[in-house]
Amino acid sequence: MDQPDSRRRSERVVSRIPIRVESGDGARSEGQTAVVNGNGALILCGLEVADGDTVTLTNLQSDDSAPCRVVWAGGRDAASGLQKYGLELLESRPGFWGFEIPESGAAPAQ
């Protein structure tokens, strides 16, 4: 049985959620998530930012916004042509994605 990555604080959930990303200089791009977790997301968007940058992420389904740090810049996605980024939420935001995400290694709800 595979062991979960001990560095992950919450489970990953494949989910396409429409988002908007705004850089510190006010540039904006809409896109979508590919994978979300309780602490951030893997996203696709047209904005070009760098690893370590701080951006504002808006969940367009709820219009909720949160500051995030770019923790991974994965280059251009071949299928969509959009940039791939890993974002970390800079503050605890339970429910930001609109559903509960279990902690890593937590037993499933029964």
PyMOL commands that set and color helices and strands:
alter all, ss='L'
color gray80, all
select strands_A, chain A and resi 13-14+18-22+28-37+40-45+54-59+64-76+83-89
alter strands_A, ss='S'
color yellow, strands_A
deselect
rebuild
show_as cartoon
